[in-house]
Amino acid sequence: MIISDSQDNPPPPLGEDYYHHGVIVKLFPSNNMGVVRTESGREVRFSYDLVILSGEAKTPLDLREGERIGYDLGWTSGGLRITKIKTYPRSAG
């Protein structure tokens, strides 16, 4: 009997990936920055110019306050910042 790889390794359900998860709580387009609340309740900033986007959003202007996201963190000269944001389909969130 042959079992396909898709049955052995199904893709993770939406939101169950290797990213941390949080919610965008503030966006400041005039300052090119935003703030994400982590699952632990901490608020971490990100810069529109430095963040790498994946998923549904193609530019920082596609991001919305209250939107659930996946993110990754990194250290910058300004301290801990969000370096990657993954957005999910809004209809599924």
PyMOL Python script that loads the backbone (N, CA, C, O; Angstrom):
from pymol import cmd

cmd.read_pdbstr("""\
ATOM      1  N   MET A   1       0.840  -1.170   0.000  1.00  0.00           N
ATOM      2  CA  MET A   1       0.000   0.000   0.000  1.00  0.00           C
ATOM      3  C   MET A   1       0.887   1.236   0.000  1.00  0.00           C
ATOM      4  O   MET A   1       1.847   1.309   0.767  1.00  0.00           O
ATOM      5  N   ILE A   2       0.577   2.203  -0.850  1.00  0.00           N
ATOM      6  CA  ILE A   2       1.333   3.445  -0.938  1.00  0.00           C
ATOM      7  C   ILE A   2       0.505   4.558  -0.301  1.00  0.00           C
ATOM      8  O   ILE A   2      -0.660   4.761  -0.642  1.00  0.00           O
ATOM      9  N   ILE A   3       1.118   5.257   0.607  1.00  0.00           N
ATOM     10  CA  ILE A   3       0.455   6.388   1.258  1.00  0.00           C
ATOM     11  C   ILE A   3       1.117   7.648   0.757  1.00  0.00           C
ATOM     12  O   ILE A   3       2.343   7.756   0.770  1.00  0.00           O
ATOM     13  N   SER A   4       0.325   8.597   0.316  1.00  0.00           N
ATOM     14  CA  SER A   4       0.893   9.818  -0.237  1.00  0.00           C
ATOM     15  C   SER A   4       1.500  10.677   0.869  1.00  0.00           C
ATOM     16  O   SER A   4       1.139  10.568   2.040  1.00  0.00           O
ATOM     17  N   ASP A   5       2.429  11.531   0.460  1.00  0.00           N
ATOM     18  CA  ASP A   5       3.068  12.441   1.412  1.00  0.00           C
ATOM     19  C   ASP A   5       2.070  13.379   2.056  1.00  0.00           C
ATOM     20  O   ASP A   5       2.248  13.765   3.211  1.00  0.00           O
ATOM     21  N   SER A   6       1.017  13.759   1.332  1.00  0.00           N
ATOM     22  CA  SER A   6       0.058  14.708   1.892  1.00  0.00           C
ATOM     23  C   SER A   6      -0.674  14.114   3.090  1.00  0.00           C
ATOM     24  O   SER A   6      -1.114  14.855   3.969  1.00  0.00           O
ATOM     25  N   GLN A   7      -0.813  12.788   3.140  1.00  0.00           N
ATOM     26  CA  GLN A   7      -1.450  12.170   4.297  1.00  0.00           C
ATOM     27  C   GLN A   7      -0.453  12.033   5.447  1.00  0.00           C
ATOM     28  O   GLN A   7      -0.824  12.142   6.616  1.00  0.00           O
ATOM     29  N   ASP A   8       0.820  11.793   5.104  1.00  0.00           N
ATOM     30  CA  ASP A   8       1.845  11.663   6.132  1.00  0.00           C
ATOM     31  C   ASP A   8       2.183  13.007   6.775  1.00  0.00           C
ATOM     32  O   ASP A   8       2.406  13.083   7.983  1.00  0.00           O
ATOM     33  N   ASN A   9       2.219  14.048   5.977  1.00  0.00           N
ATOM     34  CA  ASN A   9       2.609  15.376   6.437  1.00  0.00           C
ATOM     35  C   ASN A   9       1.592  16.423   5.996  1.00  0.00           C
ATOM     36  O   ASN A   9       1.894  17.251   5.136  1.00  0.00           O
ATOM     37  N   PRO A  10       0.393  16.398   6.571  1.00  0.00           N
ATOM     38  CA  PRO A  10      -0.595  17.391   6.143  1.00  0.00           C
ATOM     39  C   PRO A  10      -0.143  18.790   6.535  1.00  0.00           C
ATOM     40  O   PRO A  10       0.564  18.944   7.531  1.00  0.00           O
ATOM     41  N   PRO A  11      -0.534  19.819   5.775  1.00  0.00           N
ATOM     42  CA  PRO A  11      -0.149  21.177   6.159  1.00  0.00           C
ATOM     43  C   PRO A  11      -0.799  21.547   7.485  1.00  0.00           C
ATOM     44  O   PRO A  11      -1.887  21.062   7.796  1.00  0.00           O
ATOM     45  N   PRO A  12      -0.144  22.404   8.274  1.00  0.00           N
ATOM     46  CA  PRO A  12      -0.735  22.775   9.561  1.00  0.00           C
ATOM     47  C   PRO A  12      -2.016  23.576   9.354  1.00  0.00           C
ATOM     48  O   PRO A  12      -2.137  24.292   8.360  1.00  0.00           O
ATOM     49  N   PRO A  13      -2.972  23.470  10.274  1.00  0.00           N
ATOM     50  CA  PRO A  13      -4.178  24.295  10.174  1.00  0.00           C
ATOM     51  C   PRO A  13      -3.815  25.771  10.212  1.00  0.00           C
ATOM     52  O   PRO A  13      -2.747  26.137  10.704  1.00  0.00           O
ATOM     53  N   LEU A  14      -4.689  26.614   9.702  1.00  0.00           N
ATOM     54  CA  LEU A  14      -4.456  28.048   9.645  1.00  0.00           C
ATOM     55  C   LEU A  14      -4.069  28.584  11.011  1.00  0.00           C
ATOM     56  O   LEU A  14      -4.727  28.294  12.009  1.00  0.00           O
ATOM     57  N   GLY A  15      -3.010  29.359  11.053  1.00  0.00           N
ATOM     58  CA  GLY A  15      -2.570  29.957  12.296  1.00  0.00           C
ATOM     59  C   GLY A  15      -1.691  29.051  13.128  1.00  0.00           C
ATOM     60  O   GLY A  15      -1.092  29.504  14.104  1.00  0.00           O
ATOM     61  N   GLU A  16      -1.598  27.788  12.769  1.00  0.00           N
ATOM     62  CA  GLU A  16      -0.730  26.868  13.503  1.00  0.00           C
ATOM     63  C   GLU A  16       0.534  26.647  12.682  1.00  0.00           C
ATOM     64  O   GLU A  16       0.739  25.590  12.085  1.00  0.00           O
ATOM     65  N   ASP A  17       1.363  27.664  12.673  1.00  0.00           N
ATOM     66  CA  ASP A  17       2.616  27.602  11.938  1.00  0.00           C
ATOM     67  C   ASP A  17       3.753  27.899  12.915  1.00  0.00           C
ATOM     68  O   ASP A  17       3.563  27.820  14.129  1.00  0.00           O
ATOM     69  N   TYR A  18       4.893  28.227  12.410  1.00  0.00           N
ATOM     70  CA  TYR A  18       6.047  28.432  13.275  1.00  0.00           C
ATOM     71  C   TYR A  18       6.221  29.878  13.723  1.00  0.00           C
ATOM     72  O   TYR A  18       7.237  30.219  14.328  1.00  0.00           O
ATOM     73  N   TYR A  19       5.243  30.729  13.435  1.00  0.00           N
ATOM     74  CA  TYR A  19       5.295  32.122  13.864  1.00  0.00           C
ATOM     75  C   TYR A  19       4.687  32.281  15.255  1.00  0.00           C
ATOM     76  O   TYR A  19       3.836  31.494  15.668  1.00  0.00           O
ATOM     77  N   HIS A  20       5.140  33.314  15.972  1.00  0.00           N
ATOM     78  CA  HIS A  20       4.436  33.760  17.167  1.00  0.00           C
ATOM     79  C   HIS A  20       3.147  34.412  16.665  1.00  0.00           C
ATOM     80  O   HIS A  20       3.081  34.821  15.505  1.00  0.00           O
ATOM     81  N   HIS A  21       2.129  34.518  17.510  1.00  0.00           N
ATOM     82  CA  HIS A  21       0.872  35.112  17.066  1.00  0.00           C
ATOM     83  C   HIS A  21       0.483  36.286  17.944  1.00  0.00           C
ATOM     84  O   HIS A  21       0.695  36.270  19.156  1.00  0.00           O
ATOM     85  N   GLY A  22      -0.084  37.296  17.320  1.00  0.00           N
ATOM     86  CA  GLY A  22      -0.485  38.496  18.028  1.00  0.00           C
ATOM     87  C   GLY A  22      -1.512  39.265  17.234  1.00  0.00           C
ATOM     88  O   GLY A  22      -2.029  38.781  16.227  1.00  0.00           O
ATOM     89  N   VAL A  23      -1.806  40.477  17.698  1.00  0.00           N
ATOM     90  CA  VAL A  23      -2.812  41.330  17.075  1.00  0.00           C
ATOM     91  C   VAL A  23      -2.204  42.719  16.861  1.00  0.00           C
ATOM     92  O   VAL A  23      -1.531  43.257  17.740  1.00  0.00           O
ATOM     93  N   ILE A  24      -2.450  43.282  15.692  1.00  0.00           N
ATOM     94  CA  ILE A  24      -2.022  44.658  15.439  1.00  0.00           C
ATOM     95  C   ILE A  24      -2.939  45.578  16.242  1.00  0.00           C
ATOM     96  O   ILE A  24      -4.154  45.574  16.044  1.00  0.00           O
ATOM     97  N   VAL A  25      -2.361  46.364  17.144  1.00  0.00           N
ATOM     98  CA  VAL A  25      -3.187  47.236  17.981  1.00  0.00           C
ATOM     99  C   VAL A  25      -3.133  48.692  17.554  1.00  0.00           C
ATOM    100  O   VAL A  25      -4.082  49.441  17.788  1.00  0.00           O
ATOM    101  N   LYS A  26      -2.028  49.107  16.928  1.00  0.00           N
ATOM    102  CA  LYS A  26      -1.915  50.500  16.493  1.00  0.00           C
ATOM    103  C   LYS A  26      -1.116  50.560  15.203  1.00  0.00           C
ATOM    104  O   LYS A  26      -0.134  49.840  15.023  1.00  0.00           O
ATOM    105  N   LEU A  27      -1.560  51.438  14.307  1.00  0.00           N
ATOM    106  CA  LEU A  27      -0.812  51.717  13.083  1.00  0.00           C
ATOM    107  C   LEU A  27      -0.628  53.222  12.973  1.00  0.00           C
ATOM    108  O   LEU A  27      -1.570  53.988  13.173  1.00  0.00           O
ATOM    109  N   PHE A  28       0.576  53.633  12.659  1.00  0.00           N
ATOM    110  CA  PHE A  28       0.890  55.053  12.511  1.00  0.00           C
ATOM    111  C   PHE A  28       1.495  55.275  11.120  1.00  0.00           C
ATOM    112  O   PHE A  28       2.714  55.380  10.986  1.00  0.00           O
ATOM    113  N   PRO A  29       0.642  55.347  10.077  1.00  0.00           N
ATOM    114  CA  PRO A  29       1.169  55.489   8.708  1.00  0.00           C
ATOM    115  C   PRO A  29       2.040  56.729   8.525  1.00  0.00           C
ATOM    116  O   PRO A  29       3.002  56.692   7.759  1.00  0.00           O
ATOM    117  N   SER A  30       1.723  57.824   9.211  1.00  0.00           N
ATOM    118  CA  SER A  30       2.519  59.040   9.039  1.00  0.00           C
ATOM    119  C   SER A  30       3.928  58.885   9.623  1.00  0.00           C
ATOM    120  O   SER A  30       4.853  59.589   9.219  1.00  0.00           O
ATOM    121  N   ASN A  31       4.083  57.954  10.579  1.00  0.00           N
ATOM    122  CA  ASN A  31       5.397  57.679  11.166  1.00  0.00           C
ATOM    123  C   ASN A  31       6.012  56.385  10.647  1.00  0.00           C
ATOM    124  O   ASN A  31       7.095  55.997  11.085  1.00  0.00           O
ATOM    125  N   ASN A  32       5.329  55.709   9.713  1.00  0.00           N
ATOM    126  CA  ASN A  32       5.808  54.444   9.148  1.00  0.00           C
ATOM    127  C   ASN A  32       6.084  53.398  10.219  1.00  0.00           C
ATOM    128  O   ASN A  32       7.112  52.722  10.180  1.00  0.00           O
ATOM    129  N   MET A  33       5.161  53.261  11.185  1.00  0.00           N
ATOM    130  CA  MET A  33       5.355  52.260  12.220  1.00  0.00           C
ATOM    131  C   MET A  33       4.023  51.736  12.727  1.00  0.00           C
ATOM    132  O   MET A  33       2.966  52.313  12.471  1.00  0.00           O
ATOM    133  N   GLY A  34       4.102  50.625  13.456  1.00  0.00           N
ATOM    134  CA  GLY A  34       2.919  50.034  14.059  1.00  0.00           C
ATOM    135  C   GLY A  34       3.296  49.296  15.327  1.00  0.00           C
ATOM    136  O   GLY A  34       4.476  49.155  15.651  1.00  0.00           O
ATOM    137  N   VAL A  35       2.272  48.820  16.051  1.00  0.00           N
ATOM    138  CA  VAL A  35       2.472  48.121  17.314  1.00  0.00           C
ATOM    139  C   VAL A  35       1.643  46.847  17.303  1.00  0.00           C
ATOM    140  O   VAL A  35       0.478  46.857  16.906  1.00  0.00           O
ATOM    141  N   VAL A  36       2.252  45.751  17.741  1.00  0.00           N
ATOM    142  CA  VAL A  36       1.581  44.455  17.845  1.00  0.00           C
ATOM    143  C   VAL A  36       1.534  44.053  19.313  1.00  0.00           C
ATOM    144  O   VAL A  36       2.527  44.187  20.028  1.00  0.00           O
ATOM    145  N   ARG A  37       0.378  43.559  19.765  1.00  0.00           N
ATOM    146  CA  ARG A  37       0.269  42.991  21.110  1.00  0.00           C
ATOM    147  C   ARG A  37       0.500  41.493  20.992  1.00  0.00           C
ATOM    148  O   ARG A  37      -0.199  40.799  20.253  1.00  0.00           O
ATOM    149  N   THR A  38       1.488  41.004  21.730  1.00  0.00           N
ATOM    150  CA  THR A  38       1.834  39.586  21.685  1.00  0.00           C
ATOM    151  C   THR A  38       0.827  38.775  22.507  1.00  0.00           C
ATOM    152  O   THR A  38      -0.020  39.341  23.199  1.00  0.00           O
ATOM    153  N   GLU A  39       0.927  37.460  22.424  1.00  0.00           N
ATOM    154  CA  GLU A  39       0.036  36.590  23.197  1.00  0.00           C
ATOM    155  C   GLU A  39       0.224  36.793  24.694  1.00  0.00           C
ATOM    156  O   GLU A  39      -0.698  36.550  25.473  1.00  0.00           O
ATOM    157  N   SER A  40       1.412  37.238  25.104  1.00  0.00           N
ATOM    158  CA  SER A  40       1.671  37.474  26.534  1.00  0.00           C
ATOM    159  C   SER A  40       1.210  38.859  26.984  1.00  0.00           C
ATOM    160  O   SER A  40       1.262  39.174  28.172  1.00  0.00           O
ATOM    161  N   GLY A  41       0.755  39.692  26.034  1.00  0.00           N
ATOM    162  CA  GLY A  41       0.263  41.020  26.378  1.00  0.00           C
ATOM    163  C   GLY A  41       1.271  42.141  26.182  1.00  0.00           C
ATOM    164  O   GLY A  41       0.936  43.312  26.357  1.00  0.00           O
ATOM    165  N   ARG A  42       2.492  41.799  25.823  1.00  0.00           N
ATOM    166  CA  ARG A  42       3.515  42.811  25.585  1.00  0.00           C
ATOM    167  C   ARG A  42       3.261  43.506  24.253  1.00  0.00           C
ATOM    168  O   ARG A  42       2.818  42.869  23.298  1.00  0.00           O
ATOM    169  N   GLU A  43       3.536  44.800  24.179  1.00  0.00           N
ATOM    170  CA  GLU A  43       3.402  45.535  22.922  1.00  0.00           C
ATOM    171  C   GLU A  43       4.787  45.750  22.320  1.00  0.00           C
ATOM    172  O   GLU A  43       5.689  46.273  22.974  1.00  0.00           O
ATOM    173  N   VAL A  44       4.941  45.335  21.056  1.00  0.00           N
ATOM    174  CA  VAL A  44       6.231  45.411  20.353  1.00  0.00           C
ATOM    175  C   VAL A  44       6.030  46.192  19.064  1.00  0.00           C
ATOM    176  O   VAL A  44       5.067  45.967  18.331  1.00  0.00           O
ATOM    177  N   ARG A  45       6.942  47.104  18.797  1.00  0.00           N
ATOM    178  CA  ARG A  45       6.838  47.954  17.608  1.00  0.00           C
ATOM    179  C   ARG A  45       7.441  47.296  16.370  1.00  0.00           C
ATOM    180  O   ARG A  45       8.248  46.370  16.454  1.00  0.00           O
ATOM    181  N   PHE A  46       7.015  47.815  15.214  1.00  0.00           N
ATOM    182  CA  PHE A  46       7.655  47.449  13.955  1.00  0.00           C
ATOM    183  C   PHE A  46       7.693  48.674  13.059  1.00  0.00           C
ATOM    184  O   PHE A  46       6.866  49.578  13.177  1.00  0.00           O
ATOM    185  N   SER A  47       8.662  48.687  12.169  1.00  0.00           N
ATOM    186  CA  SER A  47       8.823  49.768  11.206  1.00  0.00           C
ATOM    187  C   SER A  47       8.353  49.293   9.841  1.00  0.00           C
ATOM    188  O   SER A  47       8.722  48.205   9.397  1.00  0.00           O
ATOM    189  N   TYR A  48       7.546  50.099   9.179  1.00  0.00           N
ATOM    190  CA  TYR A  48       7.082  49.750   7.827  1.00  0.00           C
ATOM    191  C   TYR A  48       8.274  49.514   6.906  1.00  0.00           C
ATOM    192  O   TYR A  48       8.229  48.643   6.037  1.00  0.00           O
ATOM    193  N   ASP A  49       9.334  50.285   7.095  1.00  0.00           N
ATOM    194  CA  ASP A  49      10.496  50.213   6.209  1.00  0.00           C
ATOM    195  C   ASP A  49      11.335  48.963   6.415  1.00  0.00           C
ATOM    196  O   ASP A  49      12.031  48.524   5.500  1.00  0.00           O
ATOM    197  N   LEU A  50      11.272  48.384   7.618  1.00  0.00           N
ATOM    198  CA  LEU A  50      12.161  47.270   7.941  1.00  0.00           C
ATOM    199  C   LEU A  50      11.479  45.920   8.043  1.00  0.00           C
ATOM    200  O   LEU A  50      12.160  44.895   8.027  1.00  0.00           O
ATOM    201  N   VAL A  51      10.150  45.885   8.147  1.00  0.00           N
ATOM    202  CA  VAL A  51       9.444  44.615   8.332  1.00  0.00           C
ATOM    203  C   VAL A  51       9.319  43.875   6.996  1.00  0.00           C
ATOM    204  O   VAL A  51       9.129  44.491   5.947  1.00  0.00           O
ATOM    205  N   ILE A  52       9.429  42.557   7.053  1.00  0.00           N
ATOM    206  CA  ILE A  52       9.243  41.702   5.879  1.00  0.00           C
ATOM    207  C   ILE A  52       7.833  41.126   5.955  1.00  0.00           C
ATOM    208  O   ILE A  52       7.472  40.510   6.958  1.00  0.00           O
ATOM    209  N   LEU A  53       7.039  41.317   4.919  1.00  0.00           N
ATOM    210  CA  LEU A  53       5.655  40.843   4.899  1.00  0.00           C
ATOM    211  C   LEU A  53       5.522  39.557   4.107  1.00  0.00           C
ATOM    212  O   LEU A  53       6.193  39.362   3.093  1.00  0.00           O
ATOM    213  N   SER A  54       4.643  38.676   4.586  1.00  0.00           N
ATOM    214  CA  SER A  54       4.270  37.484   3.820  1.00  0.00           C
ATOM    215  C   SER A  54       2.789  37.232   4.061  1.00  0.00           C
ATOM    216  O   SER A  54       2.195  37.780   4.990  1.00  0.00           O
ATOM    217  N   GLY A  55       2.213  36.407   3.225  1.00  0.00           N
ATOM    218  CA  GLY A  55       0.785  36.124   3.361  1.00  0.00           C
ATOM    219  C   GLY A  55      -0.047  37.063   2.517  1.00  0.00           C
ATOM    220  O   GLY A  55       0.346  37.432   1.411  1.00  0.00           O
ATOM    221  N   GLU A  56      -1.199  37.448   3.041  1.00  0.00           N
ATOM    222  CA  GLU A  56      -2.175  38.238   2.293  1.00  0.00           C
ATOM    223  C   GLU A  56      -1.734  39.681   2.049  1.00  0.00           C
ATOM    224  O   GLU A  56      -1.976  40.216   0.967  1.00  0.00           O
ATOM    225  N   ALA A  57      -1.096  40.320   3.022  1.00  0.00           N
ATOM    226  CA  ALA A  57      -0.690  41.726   2.892  1.00  0.00           C
ATOM    227  C   ALA A  57       0.539  41.826   1.999  1.00  0.00           C
ATOM    228  O   ALA A  57       1.518  41.104   2.183  1.00  0.00           O
ATOM    229  N   LYS A  58       0.472  42.723   1.041  1.00  0.00           N
ATOM    230  CA  LYS A  58       1.601  42.927   0.131  1.00  0.00           C
ATOM    231  C   LYS A  58       2.390  44.182   0.490  1.00  0.00           C
ATOM    232  O   LYS A  58       3.573  44.282   0.164  1.00  0.00           O
ATOM    233  N   THR A  59       1.746  45.143   1.158  1.00  0.00           N
ATOM    234  CA  THR A  59       2.420  46.355   1.621  1.00  0.00           C
ATOM    235  C   THR A  59       1.941  46.639   3.043  1.00  0.00           C
ATOM    236  O   THR A  59       0.897  46.131   3.450  1.00  0.00           O
ATOM    237  N   PRO A  60       2.680  47.438   3.802  1.00  0.00           N
ATOM    238  CA  PRO A  60       2.223  47.782   5.154  1.00  0.00           C
ATOM    239  C   PRO A  60       0.863  48.479   5.166  1.00  0.00           C
ATOM    240  O   PRO A  60       0.153  48.425   6.170  1.00  0.00           O
ATOM    241  N   LEU A  61       0.496  49.124   4.076  1.00  0.00           N
ATOM    242  CA  LEU A  61      -0.802  49.797   4.008  1.00  0.00           C
ATOM    243  C   LEU A  61      -1.965  48.801   3.957  1.00  0.00           C
ATOM    244  O   LEU A  61      -3.113  49.186   4.175  1.00  0.00           O
ATOM    245  N   ASP A  62      -1.679  47.527   3.672  1.00  0.00           N
ATOM    246  CA  ASP A  62      -2.714  46.480   3.680  1.00  0.00           C
ATOM    247  C   ASP A  62      -3.025  45.996   5.097  1.00  0.00           C
ATOM    248  O   ASP A  62      -4.026  45.309   5.303  1.00  0.00           O
ATOM    249  N   LEU A  63      -2.192  46.341   6.072  1.00  0.00           N
ATOM    250  CA  LEU A  63      -2.394  45.898   7.450  1.00  0.00           C
ATOM    251  C   LEU A  63      -3.548  46.675   8.083  1.00  0.00           C
ATOM    252  O   LEU A  63      -3.790  47.829   7.729  1.00  0.00           O
ATOM    253  N   ARG A  64      -4.262  46.039   9.021  1.00  0.00           N
ATOM    254  CA  ARG A  64      -5.404  46.664   9.689  1.00  0.00           C
ATOM    255  C   ARG A  64      -5.301  46.494  11.195  1.00  0.00           C
ATOM    256  O   ARG A  64      -4.874  45.445  11.678  1.00  0.00           O
ATOM    257  N   GLU A  65      -5.689  47.520  11.936  1.00  0.00           N
ATOM    258  CA  GLU A  65      -5.755  47.402  13.386  1.00  0.00           C
ATOM    259  C   GLU A  65      -6.770  46.322  13.744  1.00  0.00           C
ATOM    260  O   GLU A  65      -7.832  46.237  13.127  1.00  0.00           O
ATOM    261  N   GLY A  66      -6.448  45.503  14.735  1.00  0.00           N
ATOM    262  CA  GLY A  66      -7.317  44.400  15.147  1.00  0.00           C
ATOM    263  C   GLY A  66      -7.072  43.111  14.390  1.00  0.00           C
ATOM    264  O   GLY A  66      -7.666  42.081  14.711  1.00  0.00           O
ATOM    265  N   GLU A  67      -6.212  43.153  13.396  1.00  0.00           N
ATOM    266  CA  GLU A  67      -5.928  41.971  12.571  1.00  0.00           C
ATOM    267  C   GLU A  67      -4.992  41.017  13.300  1.00  0.00           C
ATOM    268  O   GLU A  67      -3.969  41.435  13.844  1.00  0.00           O
ATOM    269  N   ARG A  68      -5.349  39.718  13.309  1.00  0.00           N
ATOM    270  CA  ARG A  68      -4.471  38.690  13.882  1.00  0.00           C
ATOM    271  C   ARG A  68      -3.378  38.376  12.876  1.00  0.00           C
ATOM    272  O   ARG A  68      -3.635  38.220  11.682  1.00  0.00           O
ATOM    273  N   ILE A  69      -2.160  38.285  13.378  1.00  0.00           N
ATOM    274  CA  ILE A  69      -1.003  38.042  12.511  1.00  0.00           C
ATOM    275  C   ILE A  69      -0.069  37.026  13.142  1.00  0.00           C
ATOM    276  O   ILE A  69      -0.155  36.729  14.333  1.00  0.00           O
ATOM    277  N   GLY A  70       0.826  36.499  12.317  1.00  0.00           N
ATOM    278  CA  GLY A  70       1.985  35.778  12.795  1.00  0.00           C
ATOM    279  C   GLY A  70       3.161  36.735  12.703  1.00  0.00           C
ATOM    280  O   GLY A  70       3.175  37.611  11.839  1.00  0.00           O
ATOM    281  N   TYR A  71       4.141  36.584  13.572  1.00  0.00           N
ATOM    282  CA  TYR A  71       5.288  37.499  13.527  1.00  0.00           C
ATOM    283  C   TYR A  71       6.556  36.801  14.016  1.00  0.00           C
ATOM    284  O   TYR A  71       6.507  35.756  14.664  1.00  0.00           O
ATOM    285  N   ASP A  72       7.680  37.411  13.685  1.00  0.00           N
ATOM    286  CA  ASP A  72       8.975  36.970  14.186  1.00  0.00           C
ATOM    287  C   ASP A  72       9.680  38.195  14.753  1.00  0.00           C
ATOM    288  O   ASP A  72       9.445  39.315  14.301  1.00  0.00           O
ATOM    289  N   LEU A  73      10.536  37.985  15.735  1.00  0.00           N
ATOM    290  CA  LEU A  73      11.215  39.077  16.427  1.00  0.00           C
ATOM    291  C   LEU A  73      12.690  39.113  16.110  1.00  0.00           C
ATOM    292  O   LEU A  73      13.289  38.103  15.742  1.00  0.00           O
ATOM    293  N   GLY A  74      13.266  40.288  16.257  1.00  0.00           N
ATOM    294  CA  GLY A  74      14.700  40.440  16.108  1.00  0.00           C
ATOM    295  C   GLY A  74      15.171  41.631  16.915  1.00  0.00           C
ATOM    296  O   GLY A  74      14.383  42.501  17.284  1.00  0.00           O
ATOM    297  N   TRP A  75      16.472  41.660  17.186  1.00  0.00           N
ATOM    298  CA  TRP A  75      17.055  42.780  17.907  1.00  0.00           C
ATOM    299  C   TRP A  75      17.580  43.794  16.908  1.00  0.00           C
ATOM    300  O   TRP A  75      18.249  43.437  15.938  1.00  0.00           O
ATOM    301  N   THR A  76      17.270  45.063  17.151  1.00  0.00           N
ATOM    302  CA  THR A  76      17.783  46.145  16.319  1.00  0.00           C
ATOM    303  C   THR A  76      18.523  47.117  17.233  1.00  0.00           C
ATOM    304  O   THR A  76      18.572  46.919  18.447  1.00  0.00           O
ATOM    305  N   SER A  77      19.089  48.150  16.657  1.00  0.00           N
ATOM    306  CA  SER A  77      19.760  49.163  17.478  1.00  0.00           C
ATOM    307  C   SER A  77      18.769  49.850  18.413  1.00  0.00           C
ATOM    308  O   SER A  77      19.166  50.424  19.427  1.00  0.00           O
ATOM    309  N   GLY A  78      17.467  49.795  18.072  1.00  0.00           N
ATOM    310  CA  GLY A  78      16.428  50.381  18.912  1.00  0.00           C
ATOM    311  C   GLY A  78      15.804  49.396  19.879  1.00  0.00           C
ATOM    312  O   GLY A  78      14.824  49.724  20.547  1.00  0.00           O
ATOM    313  N   GLY A  79      16.358  48.187  19.966  1.00  0.00           N
ATOM    314  CA  GLY A  79      15.814  47.176  20.873  1.00  0.00           C
ATOM    315  C   GLY A  79      15.041  46.106  20.127  1.00  0.00           C
ATOM    316  O   GLY A  79      15.193  45.944  18.916  1.00  0.00           O
ATOM    317  N   LEU A  80      14.216  45.382  20.855  1.00  0.00           N
ATOM    318  CA  LEU A  80      13.435  44.294  20.280  1.00  0.00           C
ATOM    319  C   LEU A  80      12.370  44.846  19.342  1.00  0.00           C
ATOM    320  O   LEU A  80      11.610  45.738  19.719  1.00  0.00           O
ATOM    321  N   ARG A  81      12.313  44.318  18.123  1.00  0.00           N
ATOM    322  CA  ARG A  81      11.346  44.771  17.123  1.00  0.00           C
ATOM    323  C   ARG A  81      10.797  43.564  16.369  1.00  0.00           C
ATOM    324  O   ARG A  81      11.406  42.494  16.341  1.00  0.00           O
ATOM    325  N   ILE A  82       9.642  43.762  15.765  1.00  0.00           N
ATOM    326  CA  ILE A  82       9.082  42.744  14.881  1.00  0.00           C
ATOM    327  C   ILE A  82       9.771  42.879  13.536  1.00  0.00           C
ATOM    328  O   ILE A  82       9.817  43.964  12.956  1.00  0.00           O
ATOM    329  N   THR A  83      10.310  41.761  13.040  1.00  0.00           N
ATOM    330  CA  THR A  83      11.054  41.787  11.784  1.00  0.00           C
ATOM    331  C   THR A  83      10.278  41.172  10.635  1.00  0.00           C
ATOM    332  O   THR A  83      10.526  41.504   9.476  1.00  0.00           O
ATOM    333  N   LYS A  84       9.332  40.269  10.939  1.00  0.00           N
ATOM    334  CA  LYS A  84       8.518  39.618   9.903  1.00  0.00           C
ATOM    335  C   LYS A  84       7.071  39.590  10.366  1.00  0.00           C
ATOM    336  O   LYS A  84       6.787  39.359  11.541  1.00  0.00           O
ATOM    337  N   ILE A  85       6.162  39.828   9.433  1.00  0.00           N
ATOM    338  CA  ILE A  85       4.728  39.721   9.704  1.00  0.00           C
ATOM    339  C   ILE A  85       4.101  38.834   8.648  1.00  0.00           C
ATOM    340  O   ILE A  85       4.301  39.035   7.451  1.00  0.00           O
ATOM    341  N   LYS A  86       3.342  37.851   9.102  1.00  0.00           N
ATOM    342  CA  LYS A  86       2.570  37.005   8.196  1.00  0.00           C
ATOM    343  C   LYS A  86       1.096  37.284   8.444  1.00  0.00           C
ATOM    344  O   LYS A  86       0.615  37.184   9.573  1.00  0.00           O
ATOM    345  N   THR A  87       0.387  37.635   7.379  1.00  0.00           N
ATOM    346  CA  THR A  87      -1.046  37.871   7.490  1.00  0.00           C
ATOM    347  C   THR A  87      -1.788  36.660   6.953  1.00  0.00           C
ATOM    348  O   THR A  87      -1.275  35.918   6.115  1.00  0.00           O
ATOM    349  N   TYR A  88      -2.993  36.474   7.444  1.00  0.00           N
ATOM    350  CA  TYR A  88      -3.823  35.328   7.068  1.00  0.00           C
ATOM    351  C   TYR A  88      -5.064  35.810   6.341  1.00  0.00           C
ATOM    352  O   TYR A  88      -5.444  36.973   6.474  1.00  0.00           O
ATOM    353  N   PRO A  89      -5.702  34.934   5.576  1.00  0.00           N
ATOM    354  CA  PRO A  89      -6.942  35.336   4.895  1.00  0.00           C
ATOM    355  C   PRO A  89      -7.958  35.860   5.903  1.00  0.00           C
ATOM    356  O   PRO A  89      -8.206  35.222   6.926  1.00  0.00           O
ATOM    357  N   ARG A  90      -8.535  37.003   5.622  1.00  0.00           N
ATOM    358  CA  ARG A  90      -9.480  37.611   6.571  1.00  0.00           C
ATOM    359  C   ARG A  90     -10.740  36.793   6.749  1.00  0.00           C
ATOM    360  O   ARG A  90     -11.305  36.774   7.842  1.00  0.00           O
ATOM    361  N   SER A  91     -11.196  36.121   5.713  1.00  0.00           N
ATOM    362  CA  SER A  91     -12.439  35.336   5.821  1.00  0.00           C
ATOM    363  C   SER A  91     -12.287  34.165   6.778  1.00  0.00           C
ATOM    364  O   SER A  91     -13.273  33.691   7.343  1.00  0.00           O
ATOM    365  N   ALA A  92     -11.043  33.689   6.967  1.00  0.00           N
ATOM    366  CA  ALA A  92     -10.806  32.552   7.849  1.00  0.00           C
ATOM    367  C   ALA A  92     -10.466  33.002   9.266  1.00  0.00           C
ATOM    368  O   ALA A  92     -10.452  32.174  10.176  1.00  0.00           O
ATOM    369  N   GLY A  93     -10.193  34.284   9.481  1.00  0.00           N
ATOM    370  CA  GLY A  93      -9.770  34.779  10.773  1.00  0.00           C
ATOM    371  C   GLY A  93     -10.915  35.287  11.503  1.00  0.00           C
ATOM    372  O   GLY A  93     -10.769  35.756  12.632  1.00  0.00           O
TER     373      GLY A  93
END
""", "prot")
cmd.dss("prot")
cmd.show_as("cartoon", "prot")
cmd.util.cbc("prot")
cmd.orient("prot")
